Each structure stands twice: as structure tokens, then as C-alpha cells.
Amino acid sequence: MTDVHSLLGDEAKDLLTHTAQGIPKEDLHLPGPDFVDRVLTTTDRSPRVLRNLQSVFDHGRLAGTGYLSILPVDQGIEHSAASAFAPNPRYLDPENIAELALDGGCNAVASTLGALGAVSRRYAHRIPFIVKLNHNELLTHPNHYDQIMFGTVQQCFDLGAAGVGATVYFGSEHSDRQLREVTEAFARAHQLGMFTVLWCYLRNPAFKKDGIDYAVSADLTGQANHLGVTIEADIVKQKQAENNGGYRALAFGKTHDLVYDRLTTDHPIDLTRWQVANCYMGRTGLINSGGASAGHDDLAQAVRTAVINKRAGGTGLITGRKAFQRPTTEGIQLLHAVQDVYLDDSITIA
């Protein structure tokens, strides 16, 4: 097992022993082996959706725990193939993406329609596929930072996907259209028996003020999560909160003083718990993103993110560039280290 204490360094005691403030764990619907039976069978999801969700929870090293470790590789569109794959060009071949997810013990692999379609007959029955339907295409000049549909839900169903994913850039000038498109796509996915994953990201230059990026504030990301579960996302992907007070600093929207005075603190576990709370108190699982690769400290940063997510009541991590932008053996080691956090019974819910 991974030496989590060593990787956390000086933060180990604080992160591993913190007692949550604000939202008590008893109020949350927490991950567990029976999560589908205990929480999701009360919903309007069809037996086929429940079956596909259960298949994801039953796959990989985290099978039977109620936690998820997902490999996402859609950055060839989002950031350009050169930006994503130059550090390790072998992942230009989608077969190697599927193999990394398998060897890395992941619950599922999330990628583009083209990538998963290219290898679906060989791998769709071996690891659950999540097809990312829309993307921010950055070849347009000047960039317009929009999410465009690159495929249909029917195509995802036909290639054997267990679920579909999409992004809404909440706060952007295009968010209303994206929300309508994704709502329609998610409804169709549920009709066909696939589950849904929403990348609930914030995107607006106005969210940055005085050198602070409030696109990762607990209050604003929490509201994005709440909008995501409203359109029946089965899993919400969100950047882990790094600060709070976005509504106050930007002087817009509506909030409540209790969000800052009682329901959260500045501790990262409490900030992330507010994100979980906005996912119907955990009825929809929150997975945090692993973030970009920063180099030598990627392993420690990924483990730190996982510890915060787990102790906050989250459902797991979706880790891409930190894994595939390095030699394969190191990428597998990093994925296993993240999974070890969720397998470690001594790391408890705060």
C-alpha cells in the first residue's frame, strides 16, 4: 500500500485527523458497497441505468467499495493533441488509453467518441466506457471557449458505452445553450440505459479578482454542482475547492452568511464537503479532478486530492494527465496510489 503519511508530509496530521465543521457526516449519503441499492434505487433511474452504474462500481481495484477511480483522456480536443500527448505519444493510439485504464485498475475510462469508437469491439466489454460528448475545441482562432457536441447519444449507445459525459461551462456566455443541449442528451442517455457524468466547470474571466480565482471557490462550485444534479447527472465531476467567498468577492448572485460563518471553514475538507452537500447531500457522487501534470510532485498532489475528497464524503477521483503524461509504469503507480487512499480503512470520513 502507498505510504500516504509520507506523501502528505507536513499536512498529514491536519488532513488525516481533521474533524469536519458545518455539515456533519451523519447528514450525508456516503459511498459504500451498497450505494446503488441504498441510494439510487429510490430514484427514477431505470433498471438498465442502475445496472450500468453498478457495473462501474464493481470494476477495477475499487470494486465493491462504492468509490470510483476513472481515467479521462479527452484532452486531445480540449487542449490539443500536441499539448496532451507530446510527453507520451503512445497515447495518441486509443488502444493504449484502454490498456492504461485496465492495467491501472480503474473503474472506467472516459474519452472521446472517436477514441472509444476506434477500440470498442476489443474493450467495451472489458472496462466500462464513458463517452465524453462535448468539447472545447481550441483550433478556432481566436478561441471562443465553448462546449460543442461532437457526437450523439445514440452513437455512444451503439459502441457499447455504459455512460455519457458532458461539460457545462457555468457562468459563460454560452452556458444557457450548453445546459439545454446537455439536459436533452442526459435524458436520452437515461432512456437508453446509460448513466450520466457532468463536468460542472465554471468559466468566466470575471470570476478572477485581486489575483484569486473564484472559479474554484466552494460557494460557486457548490452552486454549479447543484445545477448539475438538477438535470439528473448521476456523477458530478468538479475541481476541488481551493477558496470560498466567490459570491461576496464578486458581488453578484445570492448566497447566505451561514455558508461562510457556520457551514464551512477555510479547511479544504470542509470546502469540499460543501461541494458534496450541493450534490443532494451525496445522493449524486462527487468526483474531483486530478488536475494538470506539474511534474515531480504529481504523486503527492494526487494523493492529497484523494484524501480530501474521501474524508469530505466524495466518491472518488478522475485522474488523467498526471497518469498518461508520464512513463506507463509510473502512470499505473500513480493510479494505484490514488486507489490505495480509498482502500485504506484508516482514512475515514471526517
Stockholm file with secondary structure:
# STOCKHOLM 1.0

chainA/1-350         MTDVHSLLGDEAKDLLTHTAQGIPKEDLHLPGPDFVDRVLTTTDRSPRVLRNLQSVFDHGRLAGTGYLSILPVDQGIEHSAASAFAPNPRYLDPENIAELALDGGCNAVASTLGALGAVSRRYAHRIPFIVKLNHNELLTHPNHYDQIMFGTVQQCFDLGAAGVGATVYFGSEHSDRQLREVTEAFARAHQLGMFTVLWCYLRNPAFKKDGIDYAVSADLTGQANHLGVTIEADIVKQKQAENNGGYRALAFGKTHDLVYDRLTTDHPIDLTRWQVANCYMGRTGLINSGGASAGHDDLAQAVRTAVINKRAGGTGLITGRKAFQRPTTEGIQLLHAVQDVYLDDSITIA
#=GR chainA/1-350 SS CCCHHHHHGGGHHHHHHCCCCSSCGGGSCCCCTTHHHHTGGGSSCCHHHHHHHHHHHTSSTTTTTTCEEEEEECHIIIIIHHHHHTTSGGGGSHHHHHHHHHHTTCSEEEEEHHHHHHTHHHHTTTSCEEEECEECCCCSSSCCCCCEECSCHHHHHHTTCSEEEEEEEETSTTHHHHHHHHHHHHHHHHHHTCEEEEEEEECCGGGEETTEEGGGBHHHHHHHHHHHHHTTCSEEEECCCCBCCHHHHHTCSCCCTHHHHTSCCSSHHHHHHHHHHTTGGGTSEEEEECCCCCSTTHHHHHHHHHHHHHHHTCCEEECCHHHHTSCHHHHHHHHHHHHHHHHCTTSCCC
#=GC SS_cons         CCCHHHHHGGGHHHHHHCCCCSSCGGGSCCCCTTHHHHTGGGSSCCHHHHHHHHHHHTSSTTTTTTCEEEEEECHIIIIIHHHHHTTSGGGGSHHHHHHHHHHTTCSEEEEEHHHHHHTHHHHTTTSCEEEECEECCCCSSSCCCCCEECSCHHHHHHTTCSEEEEEEEETSTTHHHHHHHHHHHHHHHHHHTCEEEEEEEECCGGGEETTEEGGGBHHHHHHHHHHHHHTTCSEEEECCCCBCCHHHHHTCSCCCTHHHHTSCCSSHHHHHHHHHHTTGGGTSEEEEECCCCCSTTHHHHHHHHHHHHHHHTCCEEECCHHHHTSCHHHHHHHHHHHHHHHHCTTSCCC
//
